[in-house]
Amino acid sequence: MGRVHEFVTSPNRLTKPMVRKGDALGKPHGNEALNLAATRLKEIKEKYGPDSIGVLTSAKCTNEENYVLQKFTRAAIGTNNIDHCARL
């Protein structure tokens, strides 16, 4: 069994956005990955409601980045399901 931190140097680690195309992962064109994520979040929100989505923030982000994510979660998604890793 490997050590938990070894994934950082693994040659199998994804370092760029990828989009599933059939059974394979491929490099997205332009904003394809961002558009796909936005579309899927919208579909999930419409089908299951905004509280079916949750967001985790990070202590490695700045206060400003965490604030923007918190505003996005509450205003754009419409849920209070947001947490921060420092609380865990």
N, C-alpha and C positions, 0 to 999 in steps of 0.2 A: 504494500500500500504506500503510495506516495505522500509527500507532505502537502499540507493544504495550500501553501503558497507557491507550489511548483507550477500551477496553471499559468502564472505570469510569463514564464519563458517557454511554455509549451508551443511546439510548431503547429498544433491543432487549434490554437486559440484564435477566435475571430477578432480581428482588429478594425474591421470596416463594416458598414451596414451590408446586410445580405437579404435577399428576398427569395422566398421559396417559389420556384417555377417548376411545377409538376413534382417530381420526386427529388429534384436537386436544388441546391442553393446557388443563386447567381448574383452577380454584381448588379445593383439597381442603376437605372439611367436617370440622371438629373435628380429630381426630388421624388422619385418613385417610392423609396422606403418611407419617407416622411408622409407622403400622400396615403400610402397603404396604412400606416399606423393611425393617421387621423380618420380615415374611412372606417377602419375596424372599431376604433373607440366610439365613433358615432353610432355604428350599427349595434354595438353592445349596449350603449346607453339607451337607444331607442327600444331595443328588444327586452332588456332586463331592468332598466332604470338606472339612474346615476349612482345609486348606492351599491351597485354591483361592481363598481370600479374603485380601487384603492390606490394610493400613491405613497411611496416611501421616499423620504429625502435623506440627505447625507450630511454628516459633520464635515466632510471634505469640501462641500460647497460653501460659498460665501453666504453671509446673512441675506444679501440682496437676491442671490439665486434661490435660496430657500423661500424667501418672501414671494418672489414671482411664481414659484411652483405652487405655493400655498394659495395664492390668488387664482391661478389657473384652475387648480383643483376645485376650489369653492365656486368661482364665478363661471368658468367655461364648462366644467363637467357637472357641477351642481351637487357635489357631495362634500361632506366633512370628513370622509375617510382618508385622512392624511396623517402620517406619523413620521417620526424622526428617529434615526438610529441611535442617537444619544440617550433616548429614553429606554432603550432595550437593555 
